[in-house]
């Protein structure tokens, strides 16, 4: 018996000596490693009205908060439940490691952890959550290495800013805003222990998904805080009985905060290569985003979007005076799909391409009163028959004007114009207007068969809406340092490239889509929403079996909307009209509060003449007459006296 006791005694002594050697060796080796806490680069993004809509920490859409701006109750709660000896150890707690090791050996699997806050932070920064010996050894070594270089304050601050809190939320500041709609510095004790309960198992302890689990764990944390003398028992019991009020959303991931625009502007900032000496101190990025417009659009989508539908939507809006991009919506649900259909999808524009055809025509001597006969027609092209049709196979079977053709989207008139000019003319115009995808020089190009992005289409319309300036989309206005010094300013001054008088005449002609008085046996394409409009707009719709478009403008805004299915499924007719209602609501709501003049001043070399807009002739008797616009050196022959 004495022999056994003696053997046990010496065995324990040897075990502790070996353990001590092991930990000393670990410390010595770990100190030689070269791990570091990433330098924090806090960037704030503001909209056109100076409202903060996004803060990113390095490359992540996470708010970073200094330790001084975190409620002390929250810090104490984490220390009590995660690492009571945090302020005493050098990265690891040997006694916890030995205890966990014995427990895991007994169970023949990893059932107990022993990670300090420093170890958890090391894992968040450099490792994964796999439960194996190698990862645990790496975690210990990195933790020891970090403790040799950084203060406890720096480590705790970094840890609290990198923890995962479920629902896609990282960091204590965004978690505070998501769960309670307040900053981490403003949390009360109940809210603090609620958040401290989550990281052990973010899904299992989420107060939204599993409130009972969270309640049990926060009760445990309160008891631990009593034991650690952070609070008294009376406060703990009172807190346990309090009602927890949850918020459950955060602006940075909310559609009302333009997440698709956020992705674009973050990439734009990277492209600018701002010097690191500014980034490390924090910068403020003043963007072109208009959150007021974004809210208008979101409300309109909510009002008109067909429920129980898989239809996608994309929206792109620009200020034609500057090229500033006012908003981008790349899909119906950012959380479900971050793919930006407004900038990346290439789709057939259908008749939405026709304004560029008619710009070309006006530049080559056409006027709004120029006529072709529109009837069912077979075109013989290179020995083959091409037989385009009008919508629902309806034809006026008479001479009609360019003004009528644009208003009703007459395809026969468009093809005759395209062939009369020569198909290469439209190809050149589209390239001049900034379309970069392959443009096929063929007859059907005039009907929108070459694929484009919504961004390109709106940018092209914006050149018309700017009365000929070669503007391009711009997302960032200026950037300042944390001290207010301007370190970037977008000049984005566009040259005059396109004929302003032609742009004016085309814009006036495009207003006819809302005037059903031009109809012969088919409505104008904007007739269904004309009653909603109180201001003057130029617009054009477009449709194919799989795509629907509505794009229009005035002096203040160019707004384009697309809808369709990602898999190119055919869109039912009953689902094709809703984007026109969104467009009308958004344009009216955006312009109604504007004090600026919304339409253009008529150029001096342009003259308006009242004619029958359907046939282009002087109106007779009770015929409908309307002002059509011409360059004063290019009037119809019958108007010369």
C-alpha positions in Angstrom: 0.0 0.0 0.0 2.8 2.4 0.9 4.5 1.5 -2.4 1.4 2.4 -4.3 1.0 5.7 -2.5 4.6 6.6 -3.1 4.3 5.7 -6.8 1.2 7.9 -7.1 3.0 10.8 -5.3 6.0 10.6 -7.6 3.8 10.2 -10.7 1.9 13.3 -9.8 5.1 15.2 -9.2 6.4 14.1 -12.6 3.1 15.0 -14.3 3.1 18.5 -12.8 6.8 19.0 -13.8 6.1 17.8 -17.3 3.0 20.0 -17.5 5.0 23.0 -16.2 7.8 22.3 -18.8 5.1 22.0 -21.5 3.5 25.4 -20.6 6.8 27.2 -20.2 7.9 25.8 -23.6 4.6 26.9 -25.1 5.0 30.4 -23.7 8.6 30.8 -25.0 7.7 29.5 -28.5 4.4 31.4 -28.7 6.1 34.7 -27.9 8.3 34.3 -31.0 5.3 34.1 -33.3 4.2 37.1 -35.3 0.4 37.5 -34.9 -1.2 40.9 -34.6 -4.6 42.5 -34.2 -5.7 44.0 -37.5 -5.5 47.8 -37.6 -9.0 49.2 -37.3 -10.2 51.3 -40.3 -13.6 52.8 -39.5 -15.3 54.3 -42.5 -18.6 56.2 -42.3 -20.9 56.7 -45.3 -23.4 59.5 -45.6 -26.3 60.1 -48.0 -26.9 63.4 -50.0 -28.7 64.9 -47.0 -25.8 64.2 -44.6 -27.5 61.2 -42.9 -25.2 58.4 -41.8 -26.4 55.1 -43.4 -23.5 52.8 -43.1 -20.3 52.2 -41.0 -17.8 49.6 -42.0 -14.9 48.2 -40.1 -12.1 47.3 -42.5 -13.9 45.3 -45.2 -16.9 44.3 -43.1 -20.3 46.0 -42.8 -19.8 46.0 -39.0 -19.8 49.0 -36.7 -16.7 49.2 -34.6 -17.0 50.7 -31.1 -14.3 51.7 -28.7 -14.2 50.0 -25.3 -15.0 53.4 -23.7 -18.3 53.4 -25.5 -19.5 50.0 -24.3 -21.7 49.8 -21.2 -19.7 48.5 -18.2 -22.5 46.1 -17.3 -22.0 44.4 -20.6 -18.2 44.1 -20.1 -18.8 42.7 -16.6 -21.3 40.2 -17.9 -18.9 38.9 -20.4 -16.0 38.7 -17.9 -18.2 36.8 -15.4 -19.5 34.2 -17.9 -16.6 33.8 -20.3 -13.4 34.4 -18.4 -13.3 35.4 -14.7 -9.5 35.5 -14.7 -9.2 37.6 -17.9 -7.3 40.4 -16.2 -4.9 38.0 -14.5 -3.8 35.4 -17.0 -1.4 35.7 -19.9 -3.6 34.4 -22.6 -4.5 31.0 -21.3 -5.8 29.6 -18.0 -3.7 26.4 -17.3 -6.1 25.1 -14.6 -9.1 25.4 -16.9 -7.2 23.6 -19.6 -6.2 20.7 -17.3 -9.8 20.4 -16.0 -11.2 20.4 -19.5 -8.5 17.9 -20.7 -9.4 15.4 -18.0 -13.1 15.8 -18.7 -12.5 15.2 -22.4 -10.3 12.2 -21.8 -13.0 10.6 -19.6 -15.7 11.2 -22.3 -13.3 10.2 -25.2 -14.4 13.3 -27.1 -14.3 17.1 -26.7 -17.2 18.0 -24.4 -15.7 20.9 -22.5 -13.8 23.9 -23.6 -11.4 26.1 -21.7 -11.0 29.1 -23.9 -10.2 32.4 -22.4 -11.5 35.6 -24.0 -8.0 36.0 -25.6 -8.2 32.5 -27.1 -11.7 33.2 -28.4 -10.5 36.4 -30.0 -7.5 34.5 -31.6 -10.0 32.0 -33.0 -12.3 34.7 -34.4 -9.3 36.4 -36.1 -7.3 33.5 -37.5 -9.0 30.1 -37.0 -12.2 28.2 -37.6 -14.6 26.5 -35.1 -13.5 22.9 -35.8 -13.1 21.0 -32.6 -9.8 19.2 -32.9 -6.4 19.2 -31.0 -4.4 21.0 -33.7 -6.8 23.9 -33.8 -6.8 24.1 -30.0 -3.0 24.2 -29.9 -2.9 26.9 -32.6 -5.5 28.9 -30.6 -3.4 28.7 -27.4 -0.2 29.8 -29.2 -1.8 32.7 -30.9 -3.5 33.8 -27.7 -0.2 33.8 -25.8 1.4 35.7 -28.7 -1.3 38.4 -28.7 -1.0 38.9 -24.9 2.7 39.7 -25.3 2.0 42.6 -27.7 -1.4 44.1 -26.7 -3.0 45.4 -23.5 -6.1 43.7 -22.0 -8.1 46.7 -23.1 -7.1 46.3 -26.7 -7.8 42.5 -26.7 -11.2 42.9 -25.0 -12.2 45.7 -27.4 -11.3 43.6 -30.4 -13.1 40.5 -29.0 -16.3 42.4 -28.3 -16.2 43.8 -31.9 -15.8 40.4 -33.6 -18.3 38.1 -31.7 -21.1 36.5 -33.7 -24.6 37.2 -32.4 -26.7 35.2 -34.9 -29.0 36.7 -37.6 -25.9 37.7 -39.6 -24.7 40.2 -36.9 -21.1 40.5 -35.8 -19.8 42.9 -33.2 -21.4 44.3 -30.0 -22.5 47.6 -31.5 -24.5 46.1 -34.3 -25.9 43.5 -32.0 -27.1 46.2 -29.7 -28.7 48.0 -32.5 -30.2 44.8 -34.0 -31.7 43.4 -30.8 -32.5 46.7 -28.9 -32.2 49.6 -31.4 -29.7 51.4 -29.3 -25.9 51.8 -29.0 -23.8 49.5 -26.8 -23.1 52.4 -24.4 -26.9 52.8 -23.7 -27.8 49.2 -22.8 -29.3 48.4 -19.4 -28.4 45.4 -17.3 -31.1 43.1 -18.7 -30.1 43.9 -22.2 -26.4 43.5 -21.4 -26.8 40.0 -20.0 -29.1 39.1 -22.9 -26.3 39.8 -25.3 -23.7 38.1 -23.2 -25.8 35.0 -23.3 -25.7 34.6 -27.1 -22.1 33.8 -28.2 -21.9 30.4 -26.4 -24.4 29.2 -29.0 -25.7 32.0 -31.2 -28.7 30.1 -32.7 -29.5 28.2 -29.5 -29.3 31.3 -27.3 -30.8 33.8 -29.6 -33.6 35.7 -27.7 -35.6 35.8 -30.9 -35.3 32.2 -32.0 -35.0 30.6 -28.6 -36.2 33.0 -25.9 -36.5 30.4 -23.1 -32.8 29.2 -23.6 -31.7 32.8 -23.5 -33.7 33.5 -20.3 -32.1 30.6 -18.5 -28.5 31.6 -19.5 -29.0 35.3 -18.7 -30.3 34.2 -15.2 -27.0 32.2 -14.8 -25.0 35.2 -15.8 -26.7 37.4 -13.3 -25.9 34.9 -10.6 -22.3 34.8 -11.6 -22.2 38.6 -11.6 -23.4 38.5 -8.0 -20.7 36.0 -7.1 -18.1 38.3 -8.7 -19.4 41.3 -6.8 -20.4 43.2 -9.9 -24.0 43.5 -8.7 -25.9 42.6 -5.6 -28.5 39.8 -5.3 -31.4 42.3 -5.0 -30.5 43.8 -8.4 -30.1 40.4 -10.0 -33.5 39.2 -8.8 -35.1 42.5 -9.9 -33.5 42.2 -13.4 -34.7 38.6 -13.8 -38.3 39.8 -13.4 -38.0 42.6 -16.0 -39.7 42.4 -19.4 -37.4 42.1 -22.3 -38.3 44.2 -25.3 -36.6 43.2 -28.6 -36.2 45.2 -31.8 -35.0 42.6 -34.4 -33.7 44.7 -37.3 -30.7 46.9 -38.1 -30.4 49.7 -40.7 -27.2 48.3 -42.3 -29.0 45.2 -43.5 -32.5 46.8 -43.9 -33.8 47.5 -47.4 -34.6 51.0 -46.4 -30.8 51.6 -46.1 -30.0 50.6 -49.7 -27.8 47.5 -49.2 -27.2 47.1 -52.9 -26.0 50.7 -53.1 -23.8 50.0 -50.1 -22.0 47.2 -52.0 -21.4 49.4 -54.9 -20.0 52.4 -53.0 -17.7 50.1 -50.9 -16.2 48.9 -54.1 -16.0 52.4 -55.5 -14.1 53.5 -52.4 -11.6 50.6 -52.9 -11.0 51.7 -56.5 -10.0 55.2 -55.3 -7.0 53.8 -53.3 -7.3 56.3 -50.4 -3.9 56.4 -48.6 -3.7 54.3 -45.4 -2.7 57.1 -43.2 -6.2 58.6 -43.7 -8.0 55.2 -43.4 -6.4 54.3 -40.1 -7.8 57.4 -38.4 -11.2 57.0 -40.0 -12.7 58.8 -43.0 -16.2 60.1 -43.9 -17.5 59.2 -47.4 -20.3 61.5 -48.7 -22.2 59.6 -51.3 -24.9 60.4 -53.9 -27.5 58.1 -52.3 -30.9 59.7 -51.5 -32.4 57.8 -48.7 -35.6 59.7 -49.1 -36.0 58.3 -52.6 -35.1 54.8 -51.4 -37.8 55.0 -48.8 -40.3 56.1 -51.5 -39.3 53.2 -53.7 -39.5 50.7 -50.9 -43.0 51.9 -50.0 -44.1 51.7 -53.6 -42.7 48.2 -54.0 -44.5 47.1 -50.8 -47.7 48.6 -52.2 -47.6 47.1 -55.7 -45.3 44.1 -55.7 -47.4 41.0 -56.6 -47.5 38.9 -53.4 -46.6 35.2 -53.5 -44.5 35.8 -56.6 -40.9 34.9 -57.4 -40.6 38.0 -59.7 -37.4 39.9 -59.2 -37.1 43.7 -59.5 -34.2 46.1 -60.3 -34.2 49.9 -60.0 -31.6 52.5 -61.0 -32.0 56.2 -60.5 -29.8 59.1 -61.5 -29.7 62.9 -61.3 -29.4 64.0 -65.0 -27.8 67.3 -64.0 -24.8 65.7 -62.3 -24.7 62.0 -63.0 -25.1 61.3 -59.3 -26.7 57.9 -58.7 -29.6 58.5 -56.4 -30.5 54.9 -55.6 -29.9 51.3 -56.7 -32.1 48.3 -55.8 -30.7 45.1 -57.2 -33.4 42.7 -56.1 -36.6 42.1 -54.1 -34.7 40.8 -51.1 -31.1 41.5 -50.3 -30.8 38.9 -47.6 -32.1 36.2 -49.9 -29.9 37.3 -52.9 -27.1 39.8 -52.9 -26.8 39.6 -56.7 -27.3 43.1 -58.1 -29.6 42.8 -61.1 -29.5 46.5 -61.7 -25.8 46.5 -62.6 -24.9 43.0 -63.5 -27.9 41.4 -65.3 -27.9 41.6 -69.1 -31.5 41.4 -70.5 -33.2 42.3 -73.7 -34.6 45.8 -73.4 -37.4 45.4 -76.0 -38.9 48.8 -77.0 -37.1 50.6 -74.2 -34.3 50.9 -76.8 -36.4 52.9 -79.2 -35.5 56.4 -77.9 -32.0 55.9 -79.2 -33.4 54.8 -82.6 -35.5 58.0 -82.8 -32.6 60.2 -81.6 -30.7 58.8 -84.5 -33.6 59.5 -86.8 -34.0 63.1 -85.6 -30.3 63.6 -86.2 -30.7 62.4 -89.8 -33.5 64.8 -90.7 -36.6 63.1 -89.2 -39.1 65.1 -87.2 -41.9 64.1 -84.8 -44.2 64.6 -87.8 -42.3 62.3 -90.2 -44.6 59.4 -91.3 -44.5 55.8 -92.4 -47.4 53.5 -93.1 -47.9 51.0 -90.3 -49.5 47.8 -91.4 -48.7 44.1 -91.2 -45.5 43.9 -93.2 -43.0 41.3 -94.5 -39.5 42.6 -94.9 -37.1 40.9 -97.3 -33.7 41.0 -95.7 -30.7 39.3 -97.5 -33.1 36.9 -99.2 -35.0 36.0 -96.0 -38.4 37.2 -94.8 -38.6 39.1 -91.5 -42.1 39.6 -90.2 -42.2 41.7 -87.0 -45.6 42.3 -85.3 -47.1 45.0 -83.3 -48.5 44.4 -79.8 -51.4 42.0 -80.0 -51.0 42.1 -83.8 -52.8 45.4 -84.0 -52.0 47.9 -86.8 -53.4 51.4 -87.6 -53.2 50.6 -91.3 -52.4 54.2 -92.2 -49.6 56.7 -92.3 -48.6 57.6 -88.7 -46.0 59.9 -87.3 -42.9 59.3 -85.3 -44.7 60.9 -82.4 -47.5 58.3 -82.6 -45.1 55.4 -83.1 -43.1 56.3 -80.0 -46.3 56.8 -77.9 -47.8 53.5 -78.9 -44.5 51.6 -79.4 -45.3 50.8 -83.0 -42.8 48.1 -84.2 -43.5 48.4 -87.9 -42.6 52.1 -87.8 -39.5 51.3 -85.8 -38.2 48.7 -88.3 -38.9 51.0 -91.3 -37.0 53.8 -89.6 -34.1 51.4 -88.8 -33.8 50.1 -92.4 -34.3 53.6 -93.9 -31.4 55.0 -91.9 -29.2 51.9 -92.3 -28.8 49.5 -89.4 -25.2 50.6 -88.7 -26.5 54.0 -87.6 -28.2 52.7 -84.5 -25.2 50.6 -83.7 -23.0 53.7 -83.7 -25.6 55.7 -81.6 -25.8 53.0 -78.9 -22.0 52.9 -78.6 -21.9 56.7 -78.4 -24.4 56.5 -75.6 -22.2 54.2 -73.6 -23.6 50.7 -74.3 -20.6 48.3 -73.9 -22.1 44.8 -74.4 -22.0 43.2 -77.8 -24.4 45.1 -80.2 -25.5 43.0 -83.1 -25.9 44.9 -86.3 -29.2 43.3 -87.5 -32.8 44.3 -88.3 -34.2 43.3 -84.9 -31.8 45.6 -83.0 -34.5 48.4 -83.3 -36.8 46.2 -81.3 -34.3 45.7 -78.4 -32.8 42.2 -79.0 -29.3 43.1 -77.9 -28.9 42.6 -74.2 -28.1 45.6 -71.9 -28.0 46.2 -68.2 -30.5 48.5 -66.4 -27.6 50.7 -65.3 -26.5 51.2 -69.0 -30.0 51.9 -70.1 -30.6 54.5 -67.4 -27.2 56.1 -68.0 -28.1 56.4 -71.7 -31.4 58.0 -71.0 -29.6 60.4 -68.6 -27.6 61.7 -71.5 -30.8 62.7 -73.2 -32.3 64.0 -70.0 -29.2 66.2 -69.4 -29.9 67.8 -72.8 -26.8 66.2 -74.4 -24.1 66.1 -71.7 -21.9 63.0 -71.6 -22.6 62.2 -68.0 -21.8 58.9 -66.4 -22.9 57.3 -63.1 -21.2 58.7 -60.0 -21.6 57.3 -56.5 -19.2 59.4 -54.3 -19.3 63.2 -54.0 -16.4 63.8 -51.7 -14.4 62.2 -48.8 -13.0 63.9 -45.7 -10.5 62.8 -43.1 -11.6 62.4 -39.4 -10.4 66.0 -38.9 -12.5 67.3 -41.7 -9.8 67.7 -44.4 -11.1 67.0 -47.9 -9.0 64.2 -49.4 -11.1 63.5 -52.4 -13.7 65.5 -54.4 -15.5 64.3 -57.5 -15.4 66.9 -60.2 -17.3 64.7 -62.8 -17.8 67.6 -65.1 -19.4 66.3 -68.3 -18.8 67.7 -71.8 -21.5 68.5 -74.2 -21.6 65.5 -76.6 -25.1 65.2 -78.0 -27.2 67.8 -79.8 -29.2 69.6 -77.1 -32.0 70.6 -79.4 -32.4 67.0 -80.6 -32.5 65.9 -77.0 -35.2 68.5 -76.2 -37.4 67.5 -79.2 -37.0 63.8 -78.3 -37.9 64.4 -74.7 -41.0 66.4 -75.6 -42.0 63.6 -78.0 -41.5 61.0 -75.3 -44.1 62.7 -73.1 -46.8 61.5 -75.6 -46.7 58.0 -74.1 -49.1 59.4 -71.4 -51.4 61.1 -73.9 -54.1 58.6 -75.0 -55.5 61.1 -77.4 -52.9 59.9 -79.8 -54.4 56.4 -79.8 -56.0 55.1 -83.0 -56.9 51.5 -82.2 -54.5 50.8 -79.4 -53.7 52.7 -76.2 -50.5 54.6 -75.7 -48.1 52.7 -73.5 -48.4 55.0 -70.5 -52.1 55.5 -70.6 -52.8 53.3 -67.6 -50.8 55.5 -65.2 -51.4 58.9 -66.9 -54.0 59.9 -64.3 -51.5 59.4 -61.5 -49.1 62.1 -62.9 -49.3 65.8 -62.1 -46.0 66.8 -63.6 -44.5 66.5 -67.1 -42.4 63.4 -67.8 -40.7 61.8 -70.8 -40.8 58.0 -70.7 -40.6 54.7 -72.6 -41.6 51.2 -71.6 -40.3 48.0 -73.0 -41.4 44.3 -72.9 -40.4 40.9 -74.1 -41.8 37.6 -73.0 -39.3 37.5 -70.1 -38.6 41.1 -69.3 -40.5 44.3 -68.5 -39.1 47.8 -68.3 -40.2 51.3 -67.4 -37.8 54.2 -67.8 -38.5 57.9 -67.7 -37.3 61.3 -66.6 -37.7 65.0 -66.1 -35.1 67.6 -65.3 -34.6 66.2 -61.7 -34.4 62.5 -62.0 -34.1 59.5 -64.4 -35.7 56.4 -63.0 -35.5 53.0 -64.6 -37.3 49.8 -63.4 -37.0 46.2 -64.6 -38.8 43.1 -63.6 -38.6 39.5 -64.6 -37.5 36.0 -63.4 -33.9 35.0 -62.8 -34.5 31.8 -64.8 -36.0 33.7 -67.8 -39.4 32.3 -67.2 -42.2 33.9 -69.2 -43.9 36.7 -67.3 -47.7 36.5 -67.3 -49.5 39.5 -68.6 -51.2 40.0 -65.3 -47.8 40.7 -63.7 -46.4 43.1 -66.3 -48.1 46.3 -65.2 -47.0 46.7 -61.6 -43.6 48.4 -62.3 -45.4 51.2 -64.1 -47.4 52.0 -60.9 -44.2 51.9 -58.9 -42.5 54.2 -61.4 -45.5 56.7 -61.3 -45.8 56.7 -57.5 -42.0 57.2 -57.1 -41.7 59.9 -59.7 -44.6 61.9 -58.2 -43.5 61.5 -54.6 -39.9 62.5 -55.4 -40.8 65.5 -57.5 -43.8 66.8 -55.5 -41.6 68.2 -52.8 -39.1 69.7 -55.1 -39.1 73.4 -55.5 -37.0 73.2 -58.7 -38.5 73.6 -62.1 -39.0 70.0 -63.4 -39.1 70.6 -67.1 -36.7 72.1 -69.6 -36.5 75.5 -71.2 -37.2 75.4 -74.9 -34.1 76.1 -77.0 -34.1 79.2 -79.2 -33.7 77.2 -82.4 -36.7 75.0 -81.6 -40.3 75.9 -82.5 -43.5 74.3 -81.3 -46.4 74.0 -83.8 -49.9 72.7 -83.1 -50.6 69.8 -85.5 -52.6 66.6 -85.5 -50.0 64.4 -83.7 -51.2 61.2 -85.3 -50.8 62.1 -88.9 -48.5 65.2 -88.6 -50.8 67.4 -90.7 -52.6 70.6 -89.8 -55.6 69.6 -87.7 -59.0 69.9 -89.4 -62.3 70.6 -87.7 -62.6 68.8 -84.4 -59.4 66.7 -84.9 -57.1 66.5 -81.8 -54.2 68.9 -82.1 -51.1 69.1 -80.0 -47.8 71.0 -80.1 -45.1 69.1 -81.8 -41.5 70.4 -81.8 -39.1 71.0 -84.7 -35.8 72.7 -85.3 -36.6 75.9 -87.0 -34.5 74.9 -90.1 -36.2 71.5 -90.4 -40.0 72.1 -90.6 -42.4 69.9 -92.6 -42.6 71.1 -96.2 -46.3 71.9 -95.9 -45.6 74.5 -93.2 -43.5 76.6 -95.4 -45.3 79.5 -97.0 
